[in-house]
C-alpha cells in the first residue's frame, strides 16, 4: 500500500463507526460492578481477609483452579472493596497485586522483593545486590510504621517452577523479622496439583486457608457474556447464536470464561476488519483459529529452557514427519554444546517429548522395527502457519539467533 493509500486507510478507519462501545469490558483485567456465579468463593475470601481492617494479620490464602474460572477477578474484586473500606476509615492497609509470570518483573526472588520495595517508593537496582541485602532494604522500608500489607501473587506456580519453593518459605517467614508491619500472602495458581508438590513446611505456612474455583458451566458463561455484551458492543451488533456458541466453545475448554470473552473480542475485531457492522457465527470460528495459534505460541514460551531446546531440535528439521527420538537426541546434544547447557539423559528427553505430546504441540508414535526393537516417530501437531513464529521465539529465548 502506498503512503497516500495508507493515509486514506487510517482516515477512513477513524471515520468508520466501530462495533465496540468499550473493548476493555472484554479483557481479563476488567473488574465488573458485580461478579457473577462466584458468591460462595467471594464470601469466603471476604471472611478470611476481614481481620486486615483491624490490622490483624489474616491467614495466608491459597486459591487454585483452572484458567478462566474467576480466581484473579474474585480476589481483585474483594481486595478492592476491602481497600475502599480501609481508605474511608483511615486504616493503614496496603494491597499489592503482582503477576509472577511477568518476565523481568517478578520471575525471580530478587526481582520480586525488589519490585515490592519499589512499591513503597524505595528505588533498588534491577540486579547486582546480594539477595540478603535486598531483603534487608525491604524490611527497613516497610517496618517504619504500623501497617498491614497484603501481597497477591498471581501465577505463583510459575515463580516456584523457576526459582524453587525456598522463596515461598522465605516469604511466609517475613513477619518474624518485622516489629511494626505485618504481611499476609494470597497465592493464586492454575495448577491444581502445585500445592501438593512443594515442601511440607511451605505448604503448612502458605495454604493456611484454601479455596478451589470450579469451572463455569455453559449456562453460567452465557450469563457472564450477556451481562458484558451491552457494555462492550453497540446495539444489535451481536447476531443470534453468537453468545451461545462462544459459551459452548469455552465450556468445552474446561469452563474458561476468559476464553469466551477473548473469543467475543477477537470475533468483533475480525468482523470490523472485514468491513461488517455485525458479529456473525462464522466470526467465532475464525476467532477460535486465531486464538488457538496464539495459545500454542504462549505454551512454547512458557516451557523450561531444556524443553524449549528439545522442541527446537525437532522444529529445526525440514522433514519433521520422519524424525525419530534418536535423531532428536543427537541434534539436542549438539545444541546443548552450542548454548552451554548441560544435556539431559536420553530417558529424560523421552519424558519431555511425552510432556510436549500431552500439551498437543507434537505427536509421538511408537513404531516397531521388528528385531531392531522400537522407536518413537515424531510429528508436529501445530498449524504450519505458526511454525516460523515458534522457531523465531525459541531462537530468541535460547539466544540462538
C-alpha positions in Angstrom: 0.0 0.0 0.0 1.4 3.4 -1.0 1.9 6.2 1.6 -1.2 8.0 0.2 -3.2 4.8 0.3 -2.1 4.1 3.9 -3.1 7.6 5.0 -6.5 7.2 3.3 -7.0 3.9 5.0 -6.3 5.3 8.5 -8.5 8.3 7.9 -11.3 6.0 6.8 -10.8 3.9 9.9 -11.2 6.9 12.1 -14.4 7.9 10.4 -15.9 4.4 10.4 -18.2 3.5 13.3 -16.8 0.7 15.5 -18.8 -2.4 16.5 -17.4 -1.8 20.0 -18.5 0.6 22.7 -15.8 -0.3 25.2 -13.4 -3.2 24.3 -11.9 -3.1 27.8 -15.0 -4.8 29.1 -13.9 -8.0 27.3 -10.4 -8.0 28.7 -9.3 -10.2 31.6 -8.2 -7.1 33.7 -11.7 -5.6 33.7 -13.4 -5.7 37.1 -17.3 -5.6 36.8 -19.5 -4.0 39.4 -20.7 -7.5 40.3 -19.0 -10.8 39.9 -21.4 -13.5 38.8 -21.6 -17.1 39.9 -18.8 -16.8 42.5 -20.7 -15.7 45.6 -19.5 -18.6 47.8 -15.9 -18.1 46.9 -16.0 -14.3 47.4 -17.8 -14.7 50.7 -15.0 -17.0 51.9 -12.3 -14.6 50.7 -14.0 -11.7 52.4 -14.3 -13.6 55.8 -10.6 -14.7 55.6 -9.3 -11.2 54.8 -11.7 -9.1 57.0 -9.2 -9.1 60.0 -7.0 -6.8 57.8 -9.4 -4.0 58.7 -8.4 -4.4 62.4 -4.7 -4.5 61.4 -4.7 -8.2 62.4 -2.8 -10.5 60.1 -5.3 -12.8 58.3 -4.4 -16.4 57.4 -2.3 -16.8 54.2 -4.6 -17.9 51.5 -4.0 -20.3 48.5 -6.5 -20.0 45.7 -6.5 -22.5 42.8 -8.5 -23.5 39.8 -8.0 -23.8 36.1 -7.5 -20.7 33.8 -10.7 -18.6 33.4 -12.5 -19.8 36.5 -12.6 -16.3 38.1 -9.8 -16.6 40.7 -8.0 -13.4 39.9 -11.2 -11.5 39.3 -12.7 -12.6 42.7 -9.6 -11.8 44.6 -9.1 -8.4 43.0 -12.8 -7.6 43.4 -12.8 -8.5 47.1 -9.5 -6.8 47.9 -10.6 -3.6 46.1 -13.7 -3.5 48.4 -11.5 -4.0 51.5 -9.2 -1.3 50.3 -12.1 1.2 49.8 -13.3 0.5 53.3 -9.8 0.9 54.8 -9.3 4.2 53.0 -12.6 5.6 54.3 -11.7 4.6 57.9 -8.0 5.8 57.5 -6.7 2.3 58.2 -3.0 1.7 57.1 -3.7 -1.2 54.8 -1.7 -1.7 51.6 -2.6 -4.3 48.9 -0.2 -5.2 46.1 -1.0 -7.4 43.1 1.9 -9.0 41.3 1.8 -11.4 38.4 4.7 -13.8 38.8 4.7 -14.7 35.1 5.9 -11.3 34.1 9.5 -11.6 32.9 12.0 -9.2 34.4 9.4 -8.0 37.0 8.7 -10.8 39.5 10.0 -14.0 38.0 12.9 -14.4 40.5 13.3 -13.9 44.2 15.5 -10.9 43.7 13.1 -9.2 41.2 10.0 -10.0 43.3 11.4 -8.4 46.6 12.9 -5.5 44.6 9.5 -4.8 43.0 7.8 -4.9 46.3 10.4 -2.5 47.7 9.7 -0.1 44.8 6.0 -0.2 45.5 6.9 1.7 48.7 8.9 4.3 46.8 12.4 3.0 47.5 14.4 2.6 44.4 16.5 -0.6 44.1 18.7 -1.8 41.2 17.3 -4.5 38.9 20.4 -6.6 39.5 23.7 -6.5 41.4 22.9 -6.7 45.1 23.1 -9.9 47.2 19.5 -11.2 47.8 20.0 -10.9 51.5 20.7 -7.2 51.1 17.5 -6.7 49.0 15.5 -8.4 51.9 17.2 -6.1 54.5 16.3 -3.0 52.4 12.7 -4.3 52.0 12.4 -4.9 55.8 13.7 -1.5 56.8 11.5 0.2 54.2 8.2 -1.4 55.3 8.9 -1.5 59.0 9.0 2.2 59.6 5.3 2.4 60.6 2.5 0.2 61.8 0.7 -1.2 58.8 -0.7 -4.4 57.3 0.4 -5.4 53.8 -1.5 -7.9 51.7 0.6 -9.3 48.8 -1.3 -11.1 46.0 1.0 -13.4 43.9 -0.8 -14.4 40.8 0.5 -17.5 38.9 2.7 -18.3 41.9 3.5 -21.7 40.5 5.4 -20.0 37.6 7.7 -18.3 40.2 8.3 -21.6 42.0 9.0 -23.5 38.8 11.8 -21.1 38.0 13.3 -20.4 41.5 12.2 -23.4 43.7 9.9 -23.3 46.7 12.5 -21.8 49.1 11.2 -18.3 48.1 7.8 -19.2 49.5 9.3 -20.3 52.8 11.2 -17.0 53.0 8.0 -15.0 52.2 5.9 -16.8 54.8 8.6 -16.2 57.4 9.0 -12.5 56.8 6.8 -11.5 59.8 9.4 -12.9 62.1 11.8 -10.1 61.1 9.2 -7.3 61.4 8.3 -5.3 64.5 5.6 -2.9 63.3 4.3 -4.2 59.9 2.7 -7.5 59.2 2.4 -9.3 55.8 -0.2 -11.7 54.6 0.1 -13.6 51.3 -2.5 -14.7 48.7 -1.2 -17.2 46.2 -3.1 -18.0 43.0 -2.3 -20.9 40.8 -3.8 -22.5 37.6 -2.1 -25.8 38.5 -4.4 -27.8 40.8 -1.5 -30.1 41.8 1.0 -27.4 42.6 0.5 -27.2 46.3 0.9 -31.0 46.7 4.4 -30.8 45.2 6.0 -28.2 47.4 7.9 -28.6 50.7 5.6 -29.6 53.6 7.0 -26.7 55.7 6.0 -24.2 53.0 2.6 -25.9 52.3 1.6 -25.5 56.0 2.6 -21.8 56.0 1.3 -20.8 52.6 -2.0 -22.6 52.4 -3.4 -21.9 55.9 -6.7 -21.4 54.0 -7.5 -22.9 50.6 -10.2 -22.1 48.1 -10.9 -24.1 44.9 -12.6 -22.4 42.0 -14.5 -24.9 39.9 -15.0 -24.4 36.1 -18.0 -22.5 34.9 -20.7 -24.4 33.0 -22.1 -23.3 29.6 -25.1 -21.6 31.1 -23.0 -19.6 33.6 -20.7 -18.4 30.8 -23.7 -17.4 28.7 -24.9 -15.3 31.6 -21.5 -13.6 32.0 -21.3 -12.9 28.3 -24.9 -11.5 28.2 -24.0 -9.1 31.0 -20.9 -7.9 29.2 -22.3 -7.6 25.7 -24.3 -4.4 26.3 -21.3 -2.7 27.9 -18.8 -3.8 25.2 -20.8 -3.6 21.9 -23.1 -1.2 20.2 -26.8 -2.2 19.9 -27.8 -5.0 17.6 -24.2 -5.8 16.7 -24.1 -9.4 18.0 -26.1 -11.8 15.8 -28.4 -14.5 17.3 -26.5 -17.6 18.4 -23.1 -15.9 18.8 -23.2 -15.8 22.6 -24.3 -19.4 22.9 -21.5 -20.5 20.5 -18.9 -18.6 22.5 -20.1 -20.2 25.7 -20.2 -23.7 24.1 -16.5 -23.3 23.0 -15.4 -22.1 26.4 -17.3 -24.7 28.3 -15.7 -27.4 26.2 -12.3 -25.9 27.2 -12.7 -26.5 30.9 -15.2 -23.8 31.6 -12.9 -20.9 30.8 -14.9 -17.7 30.9 -11.8 -15.6 30.0 -11.5 -17.6 26.7 -15.2 -16.9 26.0 -14.6 -13.1 26.4 -11.5 -13.3 24.3 -13.4 -15.2 21.6 -16.0 -12.5 21.5 -13.5 -9.7 21.4 -11.4 -11.2 18.6 -14.6 -12.1 16.7 -15.6 -8.4 16.9 -12.1 -7.3 15.7 -12.3 -9.8 12.7 -15.7 -8.6 11.7 -14.5 -5.0 11.7 -11.5 -5.9 9.5 -13.9 -7.4 7.0 -15.9 -4.1 7.0 -19.0 -5.5 8.6 -21.1 -3.9 11.4 -22.3 -7.2 12.9 -20.6 -10.2 14.6 -21.7 -13.4 13.0 -21.3 -17.1 13.9 -18.6 -17.6 11.3 -16.5 -14.9 13.1 -16.4 -17.1 16.2 -14.9 -19.9 14.1 -12.3 -17.6 12.7 -11.6 -16.2 16.2 -11.1 -19.7 17.5 -8.5 -20.4 14.9 -6.6 -17.2 15.7 -6.6 -17.7 19.4 -5.6 -21.4 19.1 -2.5 -20.3 17.2 -1.6 -17.7 19.8 -2.2 -20.3 22.6 0.4 -22.6 21.1 3.0 -19.9 20.9 2.3 -18.9 24.5 2.7 -22.6 25.7 6.0 -22.8 23.9 7.2 -19.5 25.5 6.3 -20.8 29.0 8.3 -24.1 28.7 11.5 -24.5 30.7 14.7 -23.9 28.7 15.5 -27.7 28.3 12.0 -28.3 26.9 12.4 -25.4 24.5 15.8 -26.7 23.3 14.3 -30.2 22.7 11.4 -28.6 20.8 13.8 -26.5 18.7 15.7 -29.7 17.9 12.5 -31.0 16.3 11.4 -27.8 14.6 14.9 -27.2 13.1 14.4 -30.3 10.8 12.8 -29.8 7.5 11.3 -33.3 7.3 9.7 -33.3 10.8 7.3 -36.2 9.9 10.3 -38.6 9.5 12.3 -37.6 12.6 12.9 -40.2 15.4 13.8 -39.8 19.1 17.4 -40.9 18.4 17.9 -38.1 15.8 16.3 -35.6 18.1 18.7 -36.5 20.9 21.7 -36.1 18.7 20.6 -32.6 17.5 19.7 -31.7 21.1 23.2 -32.7 22.4 24.8 -30.5 19.7 22.6 -27.6 20.7 23.5 -28.1 24.3 27.1 -27.7 23.4 26.3 -24.6 21.4 24.2 -23.0 24.2 26.3 -24.1 27.1 23.5 -26.2 28.7 24.1 -29.5 30.4 22.3 -32.2 28.3 19.6 -34.3 29.9 19.8 -38.1 29.7 18.1 -39.8 26.7 15.4 -41.2 29.1 14.6 -37.7 30.5 14.4 -36.3 26.9 11.8 -39.0 26.2 9.9 -37.8 29.2 10.0 -34.2 27.9 8.8 -35.4 24.5 5.8 -37.1 26.2 5.0 -33.8 28.0 5.1 -31.9 24.7 2.8 -34.6 23.3 0.4 -34.1 26.2 0.4 -30.4 25.6 -0.7 -31.0 21.9 2.5 -29.5 20.4 3.8 -32.7 18.9 2.6 -36.3 18.4 4.8 -39.1 19.5 4.0 -42.5 17.9 5.7 -45.8 18.9 6.9 -47.7 15.8 8.0 -51.3 15.9 11.2 -52.2 14.0 10.9 -56.0 14.5 14.1 -57.5 15.8 15.7 -54.0 15.9 13.3 -53.0 18.7 11.1 -50.0 18.8 11.5 -46.3 18.2 9.3 -43.2 18.5 8.3 -41.3 15.4 7.6 -37.6 16.0 5.4 -35.3 14.0 4.1 -31.7 14.7 0.5 -31.1 15.9 0.6 -27.4 15.4 -0.5 -25.5 12.2 2.2 -25.0 9.7 1.5 -21.3 9.5 2.8 -20.6 13.1 6.0 -22.8 12.9 8.2 -19.9 11.8 6.8 -17.8 14.7 7.6 -20.5 17.2 11.1 -21.0 15.7 11.8 -17.3 16.0 10.5 -17.2 19.6 12.7 -20.2 20.6 15.8 -18.7 18.9 15.3 -15.5 20.9 14.6 -17.4 24.2 17.6 -19.7 23.7 19.9 -16.9 22.3 20.4 -18.9 19.1 19.5 -16.1 16.7 
